[in-house]
Amino acid sequence: MITIPLIDGPVAIRGALDIEHTPNGLLPHRLPAAARAQFPDNHTARFDGQPLTMVEAQPAGVRLAFRTTATTIELEVLPTKTVYKGASSMPDGVYDLLVNGRLAAQASTPAGNTLLLDMPARRFHTTPGQPGTVRFTGLPPEPKNIEIWLPQAEITELIALRTDAPVDAPTQSGRRWLHHGSSLSHCAEAASPTGTWPAVAARLAGVELTNLGLGTNALLDQFVARAIRDADVDLISLKIGTNLVTSDLMRLRAFTPAVHGFLDTIRDGHSDTPILVVSPILSPIIEDTPGPTVPDFDATTLRFRTLGVADDLAYGRLCLTIVRDELARITAQRADPHLHYLDGRTLYGQQDYTELPPPDGLHLDPAGYQRMGERFAQLAFNGPFA
């Protein structure tokens, strides 16, 4: 086996905006260092929802790409697995190996660190673990494009890549699409990293994906807008609103200028790049009722419930209906020929909710994410992204 350099070599690490050198190897980040310096240090601070330090380092959409004739490939990694106190453990993350764009093999490793999140107490603790290796064998011996997609909800430090044949740089395929959204774009519940709806849509459309789906953290932060502004991409979509309701972070008075400011910042670096603003998908528990929305760990299975009451809407609190109306108004008001709006209920609406209800009351199952990806590919890439 040959050890292939992961930096300054033939391997491309796609879908990450920054790569951190660690004592173990390399840690892909989905937000750049400048952005990470501007949100709270969750190792010392209490947090609401999932820590942004955790979710931005979970490599949704991040993959290693190269060309090779190798029949055996090994990737040594140090994962960090998330366990929620009071809930059943999540299964080990899945590594998807694609050959010439098609899923050819999957692997997992039980090794790694453990991050215990105590959501009611808003505390977390990390228990160190050992590295592990995922191995793919029996691959065809002819030259081929390889992609190894990292688990979308498992922080993954890259230690070593080994193959039984030399490796060449990959070819670029398609336009570059960046998508930003909430946990419903991060898609931790998808069966594997290529089963997230942005990955499904990217594959169908033949584009290169950067997924900035940040569970509980799509909050119109300016450091995220600046990261998108500075990204070298051809297409941008922004799924706005769900986390602002579930966190009860803003009132309508703050929401409208925050959306304008977010778009203004992105436009500073992408004056004529197509931008698609996507409103929330259907979520009955917060359609007409404000947040905050919290996990219920006392139930037999994890469920989400909202603590807001409809009467509070009169005081400027947000629900999904208000968010959709305001996003449609803002995009129309800006009169930007390269700015477009998509109602999220066209991706997942009432009929979909009846057929594929969210198991926890908020997040979709793998079939729901597959449907969303297929719908987005049809509506966006045959529409404003055509």
C-alpha positions in Angstrom: 0.0 0.0 0.0 1.1 3.5 -0.9 0.6 6.4 1.5 -0.9 9.3 -0.4 -0.3 12.9 0.8 -3.5 14.7 1.7 -2.0 18.2 1.5 0.1 19.5 -1.5 -0.6 16.3 -3.4 -3.0 14.9 -5.9 -6.0 14.6 -3.5 -8.7 17.3 -3.6 -10.7 17.8 -0.4 -14.0 19.2 -1.8 -16.8 20.8 0.1 -14.7 22.3 2.9 -13.9 26.0 3.2 -10.9 25.5 5.5 -8.5 22.7 6.5 -7.0 22.7 10.0 -3.8 21.0 10.8 -4.2 19.0 14.1 -1.8 16.7 16.1 -3.5 13.8 14.4 -3.7 15.0 10.8 -6.2 17.3 9.0 -9.6 18.5 10.1 -12.0 19.8 7.4 -14.1 22.8 8.4 -17.2 24.1 6.6 -16.6 27.6 7.9 -13.3 29.4 7.5 -11.0 30.3 10.4 -12.1 34.0 10.4 -15.7 32.9 10.9 -14.8 30.4 13.6 -13.1 33.2 15.5 -16.3 35.1 15.8 -18.7 32.7 17.4 -18.7 31.7 21.1 -16.1 29.2 22.4 -18.4 26.4 23.2 -15.8 24.7 25.3 -16.3 27.3 28.0 -19.7 28.8 27.2 -23.2 27.4 27.5 -25.0 26.8 24.3 -28.5 26.8 22.8 -29.3 23.9 20.6 -26.2 22.2 19.0 -22.8 24.0 19.4 -21.7 25.7 16.1 -18.2 24.5 16.8 -19.6 21.0 16.5 -21.9 21.2 13.5 -19.6 23.3 11.2 -16.9 20.6 11.8 -19.3 17.8 10.9 -18.3 17.3 7.2 -21.7 17.3 5.4 -20.8 17.3 1.7 -17.1 17.0 2.3 -15.3 14.4 0.2 -11.9 13.3 -1.0 -11.5 13.2 -4.8 -8.8 11.7 -7.0 -8.1 9.4 -9.9 -6.5 6.0 -9.6 -6.3 2.4 -10.8 -6.3 1.1 -7.2 -8.4 -1.9 -6.3 -7.9 -1.3 -2.5 -8.3 2.0 -0.7 -7.8 2.7 3.0 -8.7 5.8 4.9 -7.4 6.2 8.5 -9.5 8.6 10.5 -10.3 9.8 14.0 -14.0 10.4 14.2 -15.9 12.2 17.0 -19.3 10.6 17.5 -22.1 12.5 19.1 -24.3 11.0 21.8 -27.3 12.8 23.3 -27.9 12.2 27.0 -31.3 10.7 27.5 -31.5 9.4 23.9 -30.4 6.3 22.1 -27.0 6.3 20.5 -26.6 7.2 16.9 -25.2 4.6 14.6 -21.6 4.8 13.4 -21.2 7.3 10.5 -21.1 6.0 7.0 -18.3 6.6 4.5 -19.6 6.5 0.9 -17.2 5.6 -1.9 -18.2 6.6 -5.4 -16.6 5.3 -8.6 -17.2 7.6 -11.6 -20.0 9.3 -9.8 -21.9 6.1 -8.7 -22.1 4.7 -5.2 -19.9 1.6 -5.2 -19.2 0.8 -1.5 -19.9 1.9 2.1 -17.9 1.4 5.3 -17.9 2.5 8.9 -15.6 2.4 11.9 -16.7 2.1 15.6 -13.4 3.8 16.7 -13.1 7.5 17.7 -13.9 10.1 20.3 -17.3 10.4 22.0 -19.0 13.8 22.4 -21.8 13.6 25.1 -24.3 16.4 24.7 -26.5 17.1 27.7 -29.2 19.2 26.0 -31.3 20.0 29.1 -28.3 21.2 31.0 -26.7 22.8 27.9 -23.4 21.1 28.6 -21.1 18.7 26.7 -18.1 16.5 27.4 -15.7 14.8 25.1 -14.1 11.3 25.9 -11.0 10.7 23.8 -10.8 7.5 21.7 -8.5 5.8 19.1 -8.3 6.2 15.3 -9.9 3.6 13.0 -9.6 2.7 9.4 -12.3 2.3 6.7 -11.3 -0.1 3.9 -12.6 -0.5 0.4 -11.6 -3.6 -1.6 -12.4 -5.2 -4.9 -12.6 -2.0 -6.9 -12.2 -2.2 -10.7 -8.6 -2.0 -11.9 -9.1 0.5 -14.7 -8.5 4.2 -14.3 -11.5 5.8 -12.5 -12.6 8.9 -10.6 -12.9 8.2 -6.8 -14.8 10.2 -4.2 -14.9 9.3 -0.5 -17.8 11.2 1.2 -17.3 11.7 4.9 -20.1 11.1 7.4 -22.3 14.1 7.4 -22.9 14.1 11.2 -19.5 12.8 12.5 -16.5 15.1 12.9 -13.7 13.4 11.0 -10.0 14.0 11.3 -8.1 12.7 8.3 -4.9 10.8 9.3 -3.8 8.9 6.3 -4.9 7.7 2.8 -3.4 4.5 1.5 -3.9 2.8 -1.9 -2.4 -0.1 -3.8 -1.7 2.0 -6.9 -0.6 5.6 -7.6 -3.1 8.5 -7.4 -3.6 11.4 -9.8 -5.5 14.7 -9.4 -9.3 14.5 -10.1 -11.0 16.3 -12.9 -13.4 19.2 -12.2 -17.0 18.3 -13.0 -19.8 20.8 -13.3 -20.6 24.2 -11.8 -19.9 24.9 -8.1 -23.1 25.2 -6.0 -23.1 26.4 -2.4 -26.2 25.8 -0.2 -26.8 27.2 3.2 -29.5 26.1 5.6 -30.5 24.5 8.9 -30.4 20.9 10.2 -33.0 20.2 7.4 -30.1 20.8 5.0 -27.4 19.3 7.2 -29.5 16.1 7.1 -28.0 14.1 10.0 -30.9 11.7 9.7 -30.0 10.7 6.1 -28.8 7.1 5.7 -25.4 8.2 4.4 -23.6 11.3 3.2 -24.7 11.0 -0.4 -28.3 10.6 0.8 -28.6 14.2 2.1 -31.0 16.2 -0.1 -28.3 18.7 -1.3 -26.1 15.7 -2.3 -29.0 14.1 -4.1 -29.8 17.3 -6.0 -26.1 17.9 -6.8 -25.7 14.5 -8.3 -28.8 14.8 -10.4 -27.8 18.2 -11.6 -24.1 17.4 -12.2 -22.7 20.2 -10.0 -20.0 20.3 -7.3 -21.6 20.8 -3.9 -20.5 22.9 -0.8 -23.1 22.2 1.9 -23.3 24.9 4.6 -26.3 23.2 6.3 -25.6 24.0 10.0 -27.9 22.2 12.4 -29.7 24.7 14.6 -27.3 27.4 13.4 -28.8 28.9 10.2 -29.3 32.3 12.0 -28.3 34.9 9.5 -24.9 35.4 11.1 -22.8 37.9 9.3 -19.7 35.7 9.5 -21.6 33.1 7.5 -22.6 35.7 4.9 -19.0 36.7 4.6 -17.9 33.1 4.2 -20.4 32.8 1.3 -19.3 36.1 -0.1 -15.7 34.9 -0.3 -16.4 31.4 -1.6 -15.5 30.6 -5.2 -18.9 29.3 -6.4 -21.2 29.7 -9.4 -24.6 29.2 -7.7 -25.9 30.0 -4.2 -29.1 28.9 -2.4 -30.1 30.0 1.1 -32.8 28.2 3.0 -33.8 30.7 5.6 -36.2 30.8 8.5 -36.6 27.4 10.4 -33.9 28.0 12.9 -34.9 31.6 13.5 -38.3 30.3 14.6 -37.1 27.2 16.5 -34.6 29.3 18.5 -37.0 32.2 18.9 -34.0 34.4 18.1 -35.6 37.3 16.4 -38.7 39.4 16.1 -40.1 40.5 12.8 -38.5 44.0 13.3 -35.0 42.4 13.4 -35.7 39.6 10.8 -36.3 41.8 7.8 -33.2 44.0 8.0 -31.1 40.9 8.9 -32.2 39.2 5.7 -31.4 42.3 3.7 -28.0 42.6 5.3 -27.2 38.9 4.7 -28.0 39.3 1.0 -26.1 42.6 0.8 -23.0 41.0 2.2 -23.1 38.1 -0.2 -23.7 40.4 -3.1 -20.5 42.3 -2.2 -18.6 39.3 -3.6 -21.2 37.9 -6.0 -22.7 40.8 -7.9 -24.5 38.7 -10.5 -24.3 35.1 -9.2 -27.8 33.5 -9.2 -29.1 33.4 -5.6 -32.1 31.3 -4.7 -33.8 32.1 -1.4 -35.7 29.1 -0.2 -38.4 29.4 2.5 -39.0 26.7 5.2 -40.6 23.4 4.3 -43.9 22.4 5.9 -43.5 21.9 9.7 -46.9 21.9 11.4 -45.7 22.4 14.9 -44.4 25.9 14.0 -46.5 26.8 11.0 -48.6 29.2 13.0 -47.0 29.0 16.4 -43.7 30.6 17.4 -40.7 28.9 19.1 -38.7 28.1 21.0 -38.8 24.5 19.9 -37.1 22.0 22.1 -36.3 18.3 22.1 -38.4 16.1 24.5 -36.1 13.5 26.0 -38.7 12.4 28.4 -40.7 10.7 25.7 -40.1 7.1 24.7 -38.6 8.3 21.4 -37.1 11.7 20.7 -39.7 14.3 19.7 -39.7 18.0 19.3 -42.3 20.4 20.7 -42.7 24.1 20.6 -43.1 26.3 23.7 -44.5 29.3 22.0 -48.2 30.2 21.8 -50.0 31.7 18.8 -51.0 34.8 20.8 -47.4 35.9 20.9 -47.4 36.5 17.2 -49.1 39.8 17.9 -45.8 40.9 19.6 -43.7 40.3 16.6 -42.5 36.8 17.2 -42.0 34.6 14.1 -43.7 31.5 12.8 -43.1 29.8 9.4 -46.1 31.4 7.8 -44.8 34.9 8.6 -41.3 34.0 7.5 -42.5 32.8 4.1 -44.6 35.9 3.5 -41.7 38.2 4.4 -39.1 36.3 2.4 -41.4 36.5 -0.7 -41.9 40.2 -0.1 -38.2 40.9 0.4 -37.0 39.1 -2.7 -39.6 40.9 -4.8 -38.8 44.3 -3.3 -35.1 44.0 -4.1 -35.9 43.8 -7.8 -32.6 41.9 -8.4 -32.8 39.9 -11.7 -30.4 37.3 -10.3 -32.3 36.8 -7.0 -35.1 34.2 -6.9 -37.5 32.8 -4.4 -38.7 29.2 -3.9 -41.5 28.3 -1.5 -40.1 25.5 0.6 -43.5 23.7 0.6 -42.9 22.8 -3.0 -40.0 20.6 -1.8 -42.0 19.1 1.1 -45.6 20.1 1.6 -48.9 18.8 3.1 -49.1 15.6 0.9 -45.5 14.8 1.6 -46.1 15.2 5.4 -49.0 12.8 5.1 -46.9 10.2 3.2 -43.5 10.7 4.9 -44.1 12.3 8.3 -41.0 13.5 10.2 -40.2 10.8 12.8 -39.3 13.3 15.5 -41.9 15.9 14.5 -39.3 18.2 12.8 -36.6 16.3 10.8 -37.2 14.1 7.8 -36.3 10.4 7.3 -34.0 9.2 4.5 -37.0 8.9 2.0 -38.1 12.4 2.8 -34.6 13.8 2.1 -34.4 11.8 -1.1 -37.7 13.4 -2.3 -36.5 16.9 -1.4 -33.3 16.4 -3.4 -35.2 15.2 -6.4 -37.7 18.1 -6.2 -34.9 20.7 -5.7 -33.0 19.4 -8.7 -36.1 19.7 -10.8 -37.3 23.1 -9.6 -34.0 24.9 -9.2 -31.7 23.4 -11.9 -34.5 23.5 -14.5 -35.4 27.0 -13.3 -33.3 29.8 -11.8 -30.1 27.7 -11.9 -30.6 26.4 -15.5 
